[in-house]
């Protein structure tokens, strides 16, 4: 852990303070989010590190060491952050990985919470860089980041994110083994203060700024790329938001790519990996921490794909996610393993290449440029490794009698062969839909007052947003069932509550004028320009959270670009009043379903109506795209659901959900399952490929509103009795 701080820490617990069985010995670090101490376990005699939740922008410490939050919004922010702090500690306490900080336990005291972690001597990567010239050589770079990426991949597989990866949060033990530290601080503050404390300029991805997309593993990939860039160039990268604004203004990226630096001691493929990880657009980055790790080791990231597609993920001893490979029949003839021999020879060749004096002499004589030297070194290295592999193949064939594997060719892909009789065993749970059906509701929230007509999840299921027939919009704590806040907004129509797909924000008509965006604490983040002429009936947000569309009762539509609060287009529906809106996953199209059973489609780029198609005999009541955009499901008032493909104008299968209107449709993230909720409270799930039913449930009486989290693990249904039933 970091060396004790010499700075005055008047807000910190004093040395000698007893926190249960732990005695405080020193302050290791202090920031806007909290304080980290070195302490001693008085029972075991071992040293530990203790992190205290203490957001000083929201709270103060009293003379009795108690943390006291401020009133109003500060109290709400403090409580929400404390919940997130404990949630993160609970998850990490179950998690063991050699390159992830180990959480031993957590406890609550002094009006706050503490995380108890293993204490290890060492220093942060930032401190190491400051003591060693500001950069790492290639060997040191890989020695640090390859293990960190292994830990990060395990974290992502467990459903966690870091969102604050930087040299300060990469810790080098005394034996120089790295580990990732300080999880959760980027998700334990919200509102205006979060922008001052938790986002580290240069290291946070563009989508971590509100209105620029959904955060995910790809955001941590950006953080790794930024840390790599810092270690290679000696300077931090230009902030993503600044790059975004500069690119929009000048059509030029303000960040100089790593490949532009003449650094012969970093292989070309390493510099290319860094540039790929620092792409502003999330889809252009490596798909996972594992893919980036493989790329740094010289593999083609485009060919790596998803790690172990036949792996089964389930809970294992001491881990949140353990990987159990499917059984594989052992081969009679096994190819001899030569990785160590190849690496030793390759390293020898590379070392000899860099020791050649002749090219330097040619440079001094003006017969060769430095750029030509670097290209020559790289080509020599590649050819040397290829010759070593060819020699190994010859030894295999002549000495061991094992023919080498055929080299890849660029011929067209052959038709897929019929499956072999013995296929890998797939766990039964992998064949089940992710929707939690078949069990009674886990939570019930009784909402007093007017009947509900819209609901939505925020904070990945921690908060529930509701809208009543009177337009009242409220946020509820799912765990306690208590009202957290009432928004200064109105949502009169069933679709007038726009919950972002990332579950971080929601949009509704502001009580004053226009459409407002709110955070999970009920704070208004911004107001979209343009006052509606009529009542806002429908709101939709794109999957990446970049675009918002709204339809008024008079049929007028508008589209906004959220990051700059720009109104892009004003559209006229023409045929019939829109009942609901949906963006295609790639954000190229905006669809509107209407009372006439038709769907209108506009090109988002230029606002032109590109098509109008009658898809049902009855009014369209629900729409959903598969995440890859290949399939569109459309539900109608007569209880039917039709499937349409992007390549075919004709509808696919037709499912009968019942005689009541289909009020909600949701695809699973893999696009294999479709959930449909009907007006009578019936809930059905189908296998999309086979059309076979895969489960059903009932919401208990008539259904007034329905919602699901993006991963399908939480479902909520509001009935005629104004009780919201939640399955998980």
N, C-alpha and C positions, 0 to 999 in steps of 0.2 A: 504494500500500500504506500501512498505518498508519504514523504517525510513530514513530520509535524510542522505546522505552519508557525512562523515566528510573528505573524501579525496579531494584533490585538483582536480578541474575539469576545467582546463584551456581551454579545447576544448568545454566546455559547454556554453550555453547562460548564461549571468550574471543574478544575482538576480535583479528583477525589470524590466527586459526586457519585452516589450509589444509585444505579438504575437496576433494581432487582439484584441479581447476583453479580452484576457487572460494575466495575469501578472505572470511572473515566480517567485516562492518563494523559491524553493530548488531543488537540484538534488537528485532524489530517487535512481537512479542506472545508471551505465555506463558500456558499453561493446563494443566489436568490431563491433557489428551491429548498435548500436544507443544509445541514451541517453533518460532516462525517468525522467521527472520533476514533481514536485508538483506545481500547479499554482492555481490562483484564477480567477474565472469568475467575472470581474468587473461589469457586468450588473446584474447578479443574486446574487452575493456575495457567491457563492458556490465554494468549492475546487474541482479541477479536477486533473487527472493525464494525462500528455502529453508525448507521445513517439515520438521522432524525428528520422527520417531515416538518419543515419550518419555512413556509413561504413568507418571507418577511414583507412582501408587498401587500399581503392580506392579513397578517397577524403580528402580534408582539409577544414578548416573554415577560411575565410578571416577576416580582421579587421572589415568589415561591417556585420559580422555574416552570410554571404552567404556561402553555401556549394559548393565547386568547385571540380568536379572529375578530375582525372588525364587524360592524353591523351591516345589514342589507346584503348587497351583492357580494361583499367580501366574505360574509358568512357562508353564502351558497357556494362560492368558488372554493373556499377552504374545505367545506364538507365534501364537495365533489372530488377535489384533489386527494383528500385523505382516503376516500373510498378507492380511488385508482391506485394509490400507494399500497394499500393493503392487498388489493387484488393482484398487483404485480408481485408483491412479496410472496403471496400464497403460491403463485405459479412457479416462481423461481426456486422456492424452497423444495419443490418436488423434483427439481431439474438438476442433473449432474452432467457436467461436461468439462473436460480438462481445460478448455479455453473460454469458459464462461464463469464469471464470478459466482462463487458458491454461497448461497444463502442458507444459514443454519436454522434460523427461526425468526419470528417477528413477535412484537409485543406492543401493547398500548399502555401509555402512561402520560401524565402531565398534559392531558387534553390532546395528545397527538399520538403518533405511532413511530416505532423504531424497527429497522431491519438489522438483524445480527448476521454478519458475514465473516468468513474466514479471513484472517489477517496474514498477509504475506509480504515479506520485504521485497522492495523493488522500486520502480519509478514509472511514471507515465511515458508514453512514446514522445510526447512533447518535450519532457525534460531530457530524455535521451538524445533527441535531435539537437537540443540546445547545447549539449555537451560534446557532440560529435560532428560538428560542421554543418548541421542543418539538413543533411540529406543522408539517405541510405544507399549503399551499393546494391547491385542486383541480388546477390546472395542473401544479404540481410533483409532486403525488401520481401523476398519470398519466404524467408524464415519467419517473418512476422505475420504476413497477410494470408498465407495459405492456411495456417492453423485457425486464424481468426475467422476466415470464411467457412471453415468446417463447423465451428461453433455457431456462426450466424445461420447457416443452413439448418442446423438442428433446432435453433430457436424458431425459425420460420415454420418448420415442420410441426412445431408444438403450438402454432397459432399465435405467436408473440411477435412483436416488432420492437426495434430499438429506437429508431428515428432521431438519434443524436450521435451518430458515429463520427468521431474525429480523433486526432492524436491524443487529446486529453482523456478520452474514454477508452483508449487501448493501453493496457497496463503490462509492463514487462517485469516478470518475476526476477529474482536474483540470478536464476539460471538462464535468463533471457527468453523463457517461454512466455508467449503472449496470452492475454485473456481480455475479453470484452467486459467492461464494467459500466456502471451507472445506467441501468435500464429504467425506463419509465418516466424520467423527468420531463420528456417532451410531451407526455400525455397527462401530466398532473397539474397543469395550469391552463386556464382558458381565459377568454376575454382579452382586453387590451394588454393586460400584464403579460400574457403568454407570449406576445410578440416581442416583448422586451427581454424575456428571460430564456425561453426554451429553444428558440430558433437561432442556430449558430450560422451567421452569414458565411457563404462559401461552401458549407458542408451540408446544408439542407437542400433537398430537391425542390423543384418548382411546385410540385403538387402539395408540398407541406404548407404553402401559403394559401389562405382561404380563397376558394373560387377557381383554383387552378388544377383540380383533379382529385382523384382518390388516392390516399396513401396506401402502401402495401410493401411487400418484400422488395419491389423495384425501387422504393425510396431508400432503403438501406443499401442497395447496390450502388446508388448514387453517392451515398456517404462514404462507402469504401473507396469508390473511384476518386472522390475528393481528397481523402486521406493519402491515397497512393500518389496523387498529383503533388501534394505537399511534400511528401518524402522524396520525390524524384527531382523536383524543381527548386525546392527550398522556399517556395512561396505558396500561400493558399490560393485556391481558384477563385475567380470572380464569382460573386453571388448569383445564384440561378435567376432570381427575380430581376436583377440588374441586366443579366444577359438577355432575358426575355424582352425587356423594354428596349434595350439597344438593338436587338434583332428586328423588332417591329419598326423601329425608327430608321435604322440605317441598312437593314438587310445584311448585316455582318455580325458575327458572333464576337463578343468582347473577350472571350476566353481563347488564349492561344493554345492550340492542341498540343498534347504531349509529343506527338509525332513530329512537331515542328522544331522541337529542341534537339540540337545535335548532341545526343548522349550515347556514345558508342558502347558504354558499359551497361546499357539497358537494351535487351533484345527488342527487335521491331515489334514482335507480337505482344510484348508486355506493354509497350507504349500504345499500341492499337487497342488493347483491352481497357486501358485507362480512359482513352477517348470515347470508347463505346459506353462505358459506365457513366460518363458525364454528359450523355445526351440529354437535352432538355425534355424531349418527348419520352415518356416512360416506355411506350412500346418499342422504342428503338434501342433500349438498353439490353444487356444480357438478361435472360429470363429469370435467373435465380442466382443466389450466392454460389451454388454448385457450378453453374455454367461459367460464371466469371472465374472461379477457382481453376476449372479445367482450361480455360483460355489462357490464364497466366502460366500454366504448365505447358503451353504450346499446342493445345488441341484446338480444332476448329469449333468455335462456339456455336456456329450454325448447325453443326452435325452432332453436338453433344446431346441436345434435347433434354428431356426430363430424366432425372436420375432414376435408375432401376424401376421401369414402368411396371414390372411384375411384383414389386414390393408390396407388402401388406403393412399398414401402419396401425398400431394398436398400443394401448397403455402397457408399459413394461415396468419392471421393478426399478424404482429410483429414477424413472424418466417420464416426462410428459408424453413423448412420442418415441417408441422404439421400432426399429425396422427389422422385420422378420422376412428374409428372402424366401420365395416360394421354392419347394424342393426341386432340384434339378438332377436328372439322371447322370451318374458319373460316367465319363467317357473312358473307354478301354485304353485308348492311346492319348497321352497328354503331351502337349507341346512343352518342351523344356523351358523353364523360366530363366531369362537372361537380363532382367532389368538392371541389376547391379553392375554386371560386366559392361553393358552398353553405356551406362551413365559414367562409369569410371573412364572408359575410353573416350567418350564424347568430351568429358571435362578436360582430359589430358590434351585432346586436340585443340579445344578452345583456348586453353592456357598457352599452348605452344604458338597458336596463331597470334595471340596478342603480344607475344614476346618477340615477334619478328622485327628485326631492325630495318630490313631493306625498304619496306614501304615508307618508313619515316624519312629515310635518306632521299627517296624519290620526291617526297613532299618538299624537303628542303631544297632540292634542285629544281623545283617547279615542274617536275614531270608528272605529278599526280596531285589532285585536290583532296582536301579532307573528306568531302562528300563521297568521292570515288573510293577512298580508303575504307570508309564505313560500309559502303555497299559491298566491297570486295570481302571484307571480314565476314559480313553476314552470309554471303553466298558460299564462302569457304566452309563456314560452320555447318550450313545446311547440307552441303555435299559430303562433308566428312561423316556426319551422322548417318546419312543415307548409305555410304559405303560400309560403315560398321554393321548396319542392319543387313545389308546384302551378304556380308561375310558370315554373319550369324546364320542366315538362311542356308548358306552353302554347307556350314558345319552340321546343321540339323539334318540335312539330306544325306550327306556323305558319311557322317560318323554315327548319327543316331538312327538313320533310316526313316526320318519323319519328313515328309514333304512340306515345304512352306505353304502358308495360307496364300491363296491367290490375291494378287494386288488389285486394288479397286480400279475399275474402269469407268468411263463416262458414257456407257451405253444406256439406252432408254430402259426404264424400269419394266421388269417382266410382270405379267399378271400374277396376282397373289395366289400362292399355292393353297390347296385344300388343307385344312388343319390336320395335324398328326393325331393319331388315336389317343396318345397320352399327352394331355395338355397340362400346363402348370396349374396347380391347385389355387383357386381363388377363394379367399375367405368369404363366407356367406354375407358378412356385413357389407362387403364391397358391392353386393348386388342389390342392396336395399336403398330405397330413396332416402335422402337426407332429412326429409320432413318428419317431425316427431309425431306421427299418428299412432293410433292404437292404444294410447294411454289417456287417462283423464287429465284435464287441465292442471298444470302445476301451480298456477297463480290465478286468482280472480280479483279484479278491481271493480268495485261498485262506484259508478260515476253518477253523482246526483244531478238533478236539474233536467234540462232539455235533452231529448233523445240525441244520440250521436249519429253522425253521418260520415265521419272520416277519422282514421287513426293511423299512426305511423311510429316506427321505432327510431330512437336516437341512441347514440353512444353504445352501439352494438347490443341493444336490448336493456340497458340500464335505465333508460328514460322512455316513456310512452307519451306521444303527443296525441291529443284528442281535439276534435272540432264538433260542436253541437249544432243542432238545427238553427239556433239563434246566432251562430257564427262565432261563439266563444271558443278561443283556442287556449288550451291548458297543457302544461307539462307535468307528468306524474312520475314519482319514484316507483319503479316496478317492484323493488324489494319490500318497501313499506306500504305501498298503496296510497301514500300521501301526496297531496298537490304540492309541487315544487314552485310553480309560478303560473300566473295568468298573463298571456302575452297581449300587448297593445295591437292586436291584429284581429281580423275577421276572416272566416272561411265558410261561406254560405253553401257552396256546392260540394258534392261528394268528392270532387277532384280538386278542390280549391286549397288543399293542404299539400304543398310540395315538399316532400321529404327527400333529401339528397341521397343518392345510392350509397354514398360513403357512410351514411348514418351520423354525420357530424353536424349537419345544418338542416334548417327547414325554411320554407318560404310561404308567405301568406299575404293577403292584402292588408296593408297598414291601415289603422283606424283613421289616420289623417288623410293620406293619399298615396297612391302608388303601391308597389309590391316591395315588401321588406324581407330581408334575410336575417334569421335569428340563429344564435348558437344554442347548444344544449342547456345553457343556464338561463335562457330567455333574454339575453342581451341582444339588442338590435345591432347587427354587424354592418348594415348598409341599406340604403333605399335605392331601388332601381329608378332611373329617370323616366318621366312620362306618366301623367295622371290618367287612369282609365276613364273612358267615356261612360261605361256601364259597369255593372257588378262583375267582378272576376269570378268565373265559374270553374275554370280548370287551370291547373299549374302542372308543368312537367319539367324535370331536370335531366340532362343527359347523363349517361353512365359515368363519364369522367368528371362530372360536376362543372363543366366549362360553359354550358349553355343552359338557358332557362326559357321556356315558352309559356305563354298564358293566353287563355281565350276568355272573352267576355260574353255576357248573355246575348249581346247583339250580333255575335258571330265574328267579331273582329279578333285577330290574333296578332301577337307581337313576340319577337325573339330577341333575347339579350345575350351578350357575351359578358360573363360574370366577373372575370378578373379585372376588367377595366370599366365595368358598369356601363357598357355601351349598348344602346338599342340598335340592333342590326337591321331588323325588318319589321314592317307592319303588313300583315297579310289579311286578305278577305277570304272567308271560307266558301262563300258562293252557294254551294249546293244546299247545305243544311247546317243547322247549328251544331258545332262540335260538342260531343259528350265527354270525350277524353282525348289526351294527347300522348305521344310517345316519340322519343328520338331513337333512331337506329343506333346500334352500339358504336359504329364508326363515326357518328355525329354528322353524317352526310345528308340524312333525310329527317324531316319532321312529318309524322303521321297524325292525322286527326280522324277519329271515328265519329260518325254522326247518327242522327235519329232515323235516317233513311236506309241504314244498313250499309253505308258506303265508307270507304277510307280514302281520304285525300292525302297526297304526298307532295311535299315541297322540297326543293333543293335548298339546303341551309346556306350554301355559299352565296347564292344570288337571289334567294327568295322567290324563285319561279315555281309555279305549280306544274309538276311533271306528270302527274297522273291522278285519276279518280276512278275507283273501281267499286262496284256493288258486290260486296262479299257475303251479305246475309239478307234474308227477307225481312228480318226484324232489326230494330235499332242495335247498333254495336254498343256493348256494355263493358268490354274488357279487352286488353291487348297486351301481348308480351313477346319480346324477342328472345331467342336463345343468346347466350353471351357472345357467341361468334357471329351472330347475325344471319345465320343460314336459314333460319326458320322463324316464321311469325305465326303466333296463335291468336285467333280472334274469337271472342265469345260474344253471344248475342242474347237478346231478351227472351228468346224461345228456349234457352237452355242448351244450345248447341255450341260446339267449339270446332272451328275449322283451322286447318294448318295450310300455310302458304310458304313456298320456297322462293328464294331470291332469283332462281334460274327459270322458274316456270310460272306462267300466268294462271294456270289451272290450280284449284285448291287440292290439297292432299286429303288425308283421312278426315272424317267427321266423327267426333265423339259426342255422345249425348250425356250431358251432365245432369239432366233432369228436366222437369217442366218449368222450373223457375229460372229467372234471369241469372246469367253468370256474372257475378260481381267482381271477381278477382282472378287473375292468372299469374302464375310465377313458374319460371323454369329453374331447375337446379343449376348450379354453377357449371357442371359438366354438360348441360344440355340434354341429359338422358331422361329426365323426369319432368312432368308437368303437373302442377297443382292447380285445381279449379275450385273456387268457393262460390256457392250459389245463394240466391236470395232467401231460400228456405232453410239455410243453415247447413246444408250438406257440403262436405268437402271430399273431393275425389283426387286421386293421384294416378297418372298413367305412365307407362313406359313409352317414351316417345318413338323409339325404333320399332317396337312390336305392336304398339297400340293396346297392350294388355293392361287391365286395371292392376294397380299395385298397392291399393289401400284406400280406406275411406274413414271418415269421422263425421261427427255432427257438432255444430256450435251451440246446440241447445236452443231450439226455437228459431225464429226468424233472424236473418243476418242483416245488420245495418251497415257494418264496415268490417274490413279485413286488412291485415298487414302481415308482412313476413320480412325477416332480416335478409340481407343479401346472400348469406350462406344457407338459408333455409332452416337454421337450427332453432329459430324462435318463430312461432305463429301466434297471432292475436286475432280474436273475433269478437266484435261487439254485437250483442243480441238485442232483441226488442226490450229486454228487461234492463237495458243500460248497464249490464255487467260485461266487462272485457275479460274474456277467458284466454289465458296464455299457455301454450304448449311449448315445452322445451326438452 
